[in-house]
Amino acid sequence: MAEKPIVAIVGRPNVGKSTFVNRILGARHSIVDDQAGVTRDRIYFDVEWMEKEFTVIDTGGIIPGDEDEIMLNIFTQAKVACEEADKIIFLVDGKDGINPIDYDIANVLRKSGKEVFLAVNKIDSPEKFINTTDFYSLAIGEPIAISALHGSGGIGDLLDLVTKDFGYIEKEEKSDNIRIAIVGKPNVGKSSIVNALLNKERVIVSNISGTTRDAIDSKVKYEGEEFILVDTAGIRKKSKVDWGIEKFAVDRSIRAIRNCDIAVLVIDAVEGISDQDKKIASTILEAGKGMIIAINKWDLVEDKQSNTINKFEKNIEQEMPFLSYVPKIFISAKTKQRLVNIYKLSKEVFCETSKRIATSLLNKVILDAITMNPPVSIRGKHLKLFYTTQVKVQPPTFVLFINNEDLLKDNYVKYLENKLREAFGFKGATIRILAKEKGENKK
């Protein structure tokens, strides 16, 4: 699976970076606030523009030379984002005009060697267009006037320029090799699992949390098929992650989840299920990836005279009932117990994430589910379903064409998801169900 091109949005605080990201995403994903420095982390989003896909990094504002610790960290993150990015959008404030800090940032960006596009934000009327001319003095390229808040100006022209040499989306693209990311909190044995699967010391193994800093790819062949194993840094609670190298390592682990086909969530059999395990599982779900839960260090807890596996499975069911459809495997990286089953399960789950259901059969299952258990009316209004269709795979995504989106509640969507799983399986696959109001029936 080829990684998408990366575009970093940089600029001093409060010029509208998060508003710009929200505009091109079409939704309010980034935090927007008038206080400088609200976006402290690099935040990654996938964007589609004119049948081209790329990843946007929303960075914190840059103030070069500022000694404040938070601002120094924001500046460091922005520099790292520029190193990761293929292209950079330099956002400036057309309302306040040019700022001395803009010159400093322009100097940093020129040294990056990356292609930079200068966007002058907050130009929300033709009269303000003259404000863009001052920014030629930054010597960073031709200023493009935009209004991120109102969606006016040259946002489309800007994105056309940025994406001009990006590849088009390949419909129903399938990777040649299944990409398996081994993820989890620190010290659960991720690197030991990778090493055991590779039969060599490809990854450093240590009891010290944080030994693995980068997501490391390794190609391996099993029973005639090639897989890509990705070892990742442990993902700790956000409050316990130090700024700097560890923070960037966690960012790369989350990116590895976003770029994989199957995420194997490793849980420590001795420690049991933690809140952090649940949060990492939620990250996998949000990314729409296939999932396997691997309970490692099973050799340390297995009691052959008791029903240990069943007890642990019931514990998972109680602690993470939202993952009842995810296959579980009890392994030991040390003894290699059941370890190669990861390959078999990954292939099965990948097939489930790639499954496409015939429209006629899909509609029958959904209509039967609604007939058996109709949604409750809201203020005398009843949900009406016109038809259902599957719009994509990886993850399997379904669209319900209905009369009123407000009548479709989350608990009923979950009910329909369960019915789809009963009918078609989707073992380990995230399912997405979207609603769309049909033409003349819109509110």
C-alpha positions, -999 to +999 in steps of 0.1 A: +000+000+000+017+032-012+018+060+014-001+091+005+018+124-002+021+145+029+013+183+030+022+203+061+003+235+070+027+258+089+026+294+101+027+316+132-001+311+158-036+322+151-034+327+113-062+301+108-043+268+101-069+247+119-098+266+102-081+260+069-077+222+076-114+220+087-124+238+054-107+213+031-119+184+052-154+197+052-158+191+089-146+206+122-119+180+131-091+204+144-096+225+175-103+261+166-097+288+191-085+324+192-058+317+218-024+313+203-009+279+206-041+258+209-028+232+184+003+219+202+005+185+185+009+176+148-024+163+138-028+141+107-058+140+084-065+122+051-079+145+024-093+139-010-092+166-037-103+161-073-098+123-071-064+127-055-056+117-019-030+131+004-023+135+042-024+169+058-004+177+089-020+205+111+009+219+131+011+243+160+020+279+153+057+288+149+074+316+168+111+312+160+133+323+189+105+323+215+118+309+248+084+298+261+085+260+265+052+253+247+061+275+218+095+259+215+078+225+213+054+238+187+083+251+167+101+218+170+070+199+159+065+222+129+101+216+118+097+179+121+065+181+101+083+200+074+109+172+073+081+146+069+062+166+044+064+164+006+050+199+002+043+228+026+015+254+027+028+285+045-003+303+059-001+340+067-027+365+081-040+389+054-060+408+079-032+417+103-007+420+075+029+409+073+046+402+106+084+400+114+079+364+124+067+356+089+101+365+076+118+342+101+095+314+091+100+320+054+138+317+060+133+283+078+110+270+050+135+280+023+162+260+040+138+229+041+143+225+003+106+216+000+081+231-024+063+259-005+030+275-013+022+309+002-015+312+012-028+346+025-057+339+048-087+361+059-091+377+025-129+376+027-138+404+003-125+418-030-115+450-012-090+431+009-072+415-020-047+444-021-035+431+013-018+402-004+007+423-023+028+430+008+036+393+011+057+392-020+085+406+002+087+371+019+103+359-014+086+325-009+065+326-041+033+342-054+007+348-026-026+331-031-056+349-014-080+327+005-106+328+032-106+296+052-135+307+074-158+314+044-144+290+019-139+318-006-109+330-026-084+307-042-086+276-020-094+255-050-066+270-070-042+264-041-052+228-038-049+223-076-013+237-074-004+216-044-017+183-059-008+189-095+018+160-095-001+137-070-014+105-084-051+098-089-069+074-066-069+039-079-104+025-075-105-007-055-067-005-050-053-036-033-018-039-019+003-067-032+013-077+003-008-076+034+006-049+057+005-060+094+012-034+121+021-048+155+008-022+180+003-018+217+015+000+248+052-002+257+068-034+269+041-059+258+065-077+235+058-062+201+095-064+190+099-099+204+069-110+183+083-094+152+117-110+158+101-144+164+081-142+132+111-132+112+134-157+129+161-131+133+170-102+155+157-076+130+144-053+158+161-044+191+144-061+221+147-046+255+127-044+288+132-006+287+100+011+275+105+031+243+134+011+228+116+011+194+115+047+182+105+043+146+080+022+128+101-005+112+090-025+081+101-060+074+091-082+045+085-119+053+073-149+033+050-175+049+036-205+030+044-189-003+028-155+005+046-123+014+036-101+043+050-068+056+054-067+093+056-033+109+071-030+144+060+002+162+069+022+193+047+016+223+018+040+227+016+053+262-010+075+278-008+110+263-002+126+297+029+104+302+045+110+268+075+133+269+078+160+243+104+154+216+116+121+204+091+099+222+062+121+211+073+118+175+077+080+179+041+078+191+030+099+162+047+075+138+031+045+155-003+061+149+006+068+113+016+031+110-019+021+121-034+045+095-012+029+067-016-007+076-041-033+064-043-053+096-035-040+131-025-066+157-032-052+191-008-068+216-020-072+252+002-083+281-013-115+295+002-109+329-009-073+333-043-079+317-065-054+299-058-017+306-075+016+297-047+023+273-053-010+254-089+002+249-077+036+237-054+020+212-082-002+200-103+029+195-075+044+174-076+013+152-113+015+148-112+052+139-087+044+112-111+017+098-085-011+099-089-048+103-080-059+138-066-089+157-061-091+194-030-110+204-026-118+241+012-122+245+033-139+273+007-166+275+034-190+286+036-171+319-001-175+329-014-206+312-027-232+336-033-265+318-056-276+346-081-248+343-101-230+316-076-201+314-083-190+278-121-190+283-117-169+314-095-143+296-119-142+266-148-135+290-127-107+306-121-092+271-158-094+264-166-076+296-139-049+293-141-044+255-176-055+244-173-033+213-146-057+200-167-089+202-162-094+164-124-092+166-106-126+166-084-133+196-052-153+196-032-164+227+005-164+219+040-164+234+068-146+215+093-165+238+081-200+230+066-191+196+033-207+208+006-201+181+027-173+167+024-182+130-014-181+133-010-143+130-004-148+093-034-170+088-057-147+108-044-116+091-052-131+057-087-140+068-094-106+083-080-089+052-104-109+031-133-098+054-123-061+051-123-065+013-157-082+011-183-067-011-220-076-007-245-077-036-269-048-034-301-070-036-289-092-008-278-062+013-311-045+010-330-077+020-309-080+052-314-044+061-351-043+054-356-075+073-338-060+103-359-029+102-391-050+099-382-071+129-372-041+150-384-008+136-367+024+149-387+044+174-405+075+161-392+109+171-418+137+177-442+117+155-418+113+127-408+079+114-375+068+097-380+057+061-354+037+043-353+039+005-324+016-002-289+007+010-257+003-010-221-006-003-198+022-015-163+009-007-142-018+009-113-016+034-132-008+055-166-020+043-187+011+040-225+013+036-248+042+028-284+042+039-306+065+018-332+078+042-358+105+046-343+123+077-308+119+091-320+131+126-342+100+129-313+076+127-297+073+161-263+058+170-279+028+189-299+019+159-269+021+136-251-003+160-281-026+157-279-026+119-242-032+121-248-063+143-273-076+117-248-071+089-222-091+109-248-119+116-255-121+079-221-116+063-194-122+090-169-093+086-147-110+113-122-084+125-133-058+100-144-023+109-178-015+094-189+020+086-226+029+081-233+063+068-267+081+062-277+103+033-310+121+028-325+113-006-330+142-030-366+154-028-370+140+007-345+162+023-356+183+052 
